[in-house]
Amino acid sequence: MKFWQRFSVEGLSCVVTGGASGIGLAYAEVMCDAGARVTLLDIDATSLQEQVQRLTKAGYSVEGEVVDVTDRAAMYASFARIGERYGGLDVVFANAGIDAGPGFLDSEGQRSTDGALENLTEEHWDKVLAINLTAVFITLRAATRLMKPQGHGRIIVTTSNAAIINEAIVGTPYMPAKAGAASLVRQAAMELARYGINVNAIAPGPFVTNIAGGRLHNEADRSAFAKRVPQHRIASTEEIKGLALFLASPASSYVTGAQIVIDGGQMLGLVD
Ligand SMILES: NC(=O)c1ccc[n+]([C@@H]2O[C@H](COP(=O)([O-])OP(=O)(O)OC[C@H]3O[C@@H](n4cnc5c(N)ncnc54)[C@H](O)[C@@H]3O)[C@@H](O)[C@H]2O)c1
């Protein structure tokens, strides 16, 4: 066997939450392209149908289910169906997430009224935490039920570099939600190692996706983010595929409990 063959995910069953757009769609595409059998879960029925049709037409093994990751009963039922359909679950990407509205500074560096701490509503806090943190717990729980009896599995959570460095131009509840998800990854990795399940986080910097109503397609926002990245640019979702494939494949067998930052050096804090 050649070493590069350890990057193979051929035939593996894989679930991607939030798989109909952006980073989740890129995970789904690379897994499909590498021969995995992929199920996309997403709340957006229209995009989901569009992407499943496109990938099916391209000859890939792909299914889609409309599921809200915060709907616990629907999530457990969906994972049970997937487990039966594929005879187990090898890889899950817990990826669905939302932005958290305006930060306390806007993209020009001015104080924002809507993003100020005293103006954030409790409902807003609850919603961000429900999708970006509690739903990760639900996804891990549903996946573990399938992976533990089979004695292997890969769980990959999309956190953010905002789990590690705080951001003024991102809505405040986003940081604690992502930091919580990163902590859950480490805890689950410790617990599940003895069952052959590796749990890791991918922590992206700014990628052009549809998050925040497609904010990063807008020039002012793009440059506000890009000027804080040593590479002076925002990433394309193509650039996350290599890391996703690595973490899903046997090539990463000794990597667990890690949070791998993929942010063009933004975390280094040095921009020239
Ligand atoms: N784009 C970035 O710059 C960036 C940076 C760091 C982290 N992230 C994280 O990456 C992940 C993916 O975001 P993206 O940027 O690709 O955004 P996106 O909006 O392009 O994709 C997110 C997908 O999740 C789905 N989704 C949202 N709420 C859902 C719910 N309740 N149930 C099921 N599906 C739901 C959406 O319909 C959408 O298809 C998120 O966890 C986000 O926090 C993104």
Ligand as a Chemical Component Dictionary entry (heavy atoms), coordinates in Angstrom:
data_LIG
# 
_chem_comp.id                   LIG 
_chem_comp.type                 NON-POLYMER 
_chem_comp.pdbx_formal_charge   0 
_chem_comp.three_letter_code    LIG 
# 
loop_
_chem_comp_atom.comp_id 
_chem_comp_atom.atom_id 
_chem_comp_atom.alt_atom_id 
_chem_comp_atom.type_symbol 
_chem_comp_atom.charge 
_chem_comp_atom.model_Cartn_x 
_chem_comp_atom.model_Cartn_y 
_chem_comp_atom.model_Cartn_z 
_chem_comp_atom.pdbx_ordinal 
LIG N1  N1  N 0  -17.590 31.522 6.621  1  
LIG C1  C1  C 0  -16.741 31.825 7.572  2  
LIG O1  O1  O 0  -15.971 32.791 7.458  3  
LIG C2  C2  C 0  -16.659 30.996 8.829  4  
LIG C3  C3  C 0  -15.591 31.212 9.705  5  
LIG C4  C4  C 0  -15.500 30.444 10.871 6  
LIG C5  C5  C 0  -16.435 29.469 11.124 7  
LIG N2  N2  N 1  -17.480 29.278 10.254 8  
LIG C6  C6  C 0  -18.435 28.223 10.583 9  
LIG O2  O2  O 0  -18.609 27.375 9.454  10 
LIG C7  C7  C 0  -19.863 26.721 9.550  11 
LIG C8  C8  C 0  -20.550 26.787 8.210  12 
LIG O3  O3  O 0  -20.868 28.144 7.922  13 
LIG P1  P1  P 0  -20.741 28.777 6.462  14 
LIG O4  O4  O 0  -19.852 29.949 6.580  15 
LIG O5  O5  O -1 -20.460 27.729 5.474  16 
LIG O6  O6  O 0  -22.222 29.399 6.305  17 
LIG P2  P2  P 0  -23.383 29.138 5.251  18 
LIG O7  O7  O 0  -24.499 30.016 5.704  19 
LIG O8  O8  O 0  -22.883 29.291 3.847  20 
LIG O9  O9  O 0  -23.782 27.610 5.493  21 
LIG C9  C9  C 0  -24.411 27.191 6.679  22 
LIG C10 C10 C 0  -25.444 26.126 6.362  23 
LIG O10 O10 O 0  -26.016 25.702 7.614  24 
LIG C11 C11 C 0  -27.415 25.628 7.441  25 
LIG N3  N3  N 0  -28.090 25.799 8.728  26 
LIG C12 C12 C 0  -28.198 26.943 9.451  27 
LIG N4  N4  N 0  -28.963 26.734 10.527 28 
LIG C13 C13 C 0  -29.335 25.435 10.493 29 
LIG C14 C14 C 0  -30.138 24.623 11.334 30 
LIG N5  N5  N 0  -30.721 25.111 12.427 31 
LIG N6  N6  N 0  -30.305 23.318 10.988 32 
LIG C15 C15 C 0  -29.737 22.816 9.866  33 
LIG N7  N7  N 0  -28.985 23.542 9.037  34 
LIG C16 C16 C 0  -28.779 24.839 9.349  35 
LIG C17 C17 C 0  -27.762 26.736 6.456  36 
LIG O11 O11 O 0  -29.024 26.528 5.842  37 
LIG C18 C18 C 0  -26.585 26.660 5.496  38 
LIG O12 O12 O 0  -26.859 25.761 4.425  39 
LIG C19 C19 C 0  -20.609 27.421 10.706 40 
LIG O13 O13 O 0  -20.530 26.616 11.856 41 
LIG C20 C20 C 0  -19.840 28.710 10.887 42 
LIG O14 O14 O 0  -19.972 29.228 12.185 43 
LIG C21 C21 C 0  -17.614 30.007 9.109  44 
# 
loop_
_chem_comp_bond.comp_id 
_chem_comp_bond.atom_id_1 
_chem_comp_bond.atom_id_2 
_chem_comp_bond.value_order 
_chem_comp_bond.pdbx_ordinal 
LIG N1  C1  SING 1  
LIG C1  O1  DOUB 2  
LIG C1  C2  SING 3  
LIG C2  C3  SING 4  
LIG C2  C21 DOUB 5  
LIG C3  C4  DOUB 6  
LIG C4  C5  SING 7  
LIG C5  N2  DOUB 8  
LIG N2  C6  SING 9  
LIG N2  C21 SING 10 
LIG C6  O2  SING 11 
LIG C6  C20 SING 12 
LIG O2  C7  SING 13 
LIG C7  C8  SING 14 
LIG C7  C19 SING 15 
LIG C8  O3  SING 16 
LIG O3  P1  SING 17 
LIG P1  O4  DOUB 18 
LIG P1  O5  SING 19 
LIG P1  O6  SING 20 
LIG O6  P2  SING 21 
LIG P2  O7  DOUB 22 
LIG P2  O8  SING 23 
LIG P2  O9  SING 24 
LIG O9  C9  SING 25 
LIG C9  C10 SING 26 
LIG C10 O10 SING 27 
LIG C10 C18 SING 28 
LIG O10 C11 SING 29 
LIG C11 N3  SING 30 
LIG C11 C17 SING 31 
LIG N3  C12 SING 32 
LIG N3  C16 SING 33 
LIG C12 N4  DOUB 34 
LIG N4  C13 SING 35 
LIG C13 C14 SING 36 
LIG C13 C16 DOUB 37 
LIG C14 N5  SING 38 
LIG C14 N6  DOUB 39 
LIG N6  C15 SING 40 
LIG C15 N7  DOUB 41 
LIG N7  C16 SING 42 
LIG C17 O11 SING 43 
LIG C17 C18 SING 44 
LIG C18 O12 SING 45 
LIG C19 O13 SING 46 
LIG C19 C20 SING 47 
LIG C20 O14 SING 48 
# 
